[in-house]
């Protein structure tokens, strides 16, 4: 599976703008990767993986299989922190 295909599958449950904000990337950066206008840097891949809770190794290595093993996405960790501080 190509990198942009993996990213497309992983982004389905999220809003692109939410992942862009959480990853510290611009929406056009994500869009350009998905449309194959731009190849992501390793730093960009790391930011996206952290935001979606996916191991970088899975994202790069096709032998890791599908679906990816997920950890808690950064977006979810941020929401829990906000909820805990409001209580």
N, C-alpha and C positions, 0 to 999 in steps of 0.2 A: 504494500500500500504506500503510495506516495505521501510525502510530508503534508502537502496541502489537503489531501484527502483525509488524513488522520485528524488534522486540525478541524476540518469541516465537520466530521463526525463528533468530535469532542465538544464543539461549540453549540451543537443543536439545543441542549437544554438551557443555554444561556443567551442573554442579549449581548451582542457584540460590543456595545458601548460599555456594558457592565464589566466584561472581561478586560477591555482596553483600559478602563479606569483602574481596575484592581491590579492589572499587570504593569501599570505605569507606561502604557503604550498609547499611541493615537489610533483612532478608528481607521484612518486611511492605511496605517501600517498593516493592520489585520486584514483589511480588504485587499490590499495589494498582494499579500501572501496567498490568500485564498484564490485570487484570480491569476496567480502565477506571474504577476508583473514584477514581483520582488522576492528574492530568496531571503529567508530570515537568517539573522546572525545567530550564533550560539547563545549569546546573551538574550536575544529576543525569545528564543525557544525556552530558555530557562525561566524567563518571566512568565510566559504563557503557561508552562507546566505548573509552576508554583500557583498561579492564579486559579487553575482548573483542578489542582490536586492530582497531577499525573507525574509519575517518575520520568525524569529526562531520558533515562536509558530506554524505556519503552518507546518513547517518542522517536528516538533515533534508530533503534535496533528492531528490524522487522521480525527477528526470530523470537521476540518476547511474546508474540501472540496477541489475539484480540478477544475480549475487550481488555483495556489496560487495567492494572491494579490501581485503584484510586486511593489517595490519602485525602485528608480533609482539605478541600479547596480554601485558598486564602480568603476568598469572598465570604465563605461560611465562618471562618475564624474571626473575621472582622465583625460580622453581625453578632456573634456570640459575645464578643468583647463589649460591644455597644449595649447589648441587652443586659449583661451582667453589671455594667456601670450604672445603668438606669434603675436597677432594682435596689 
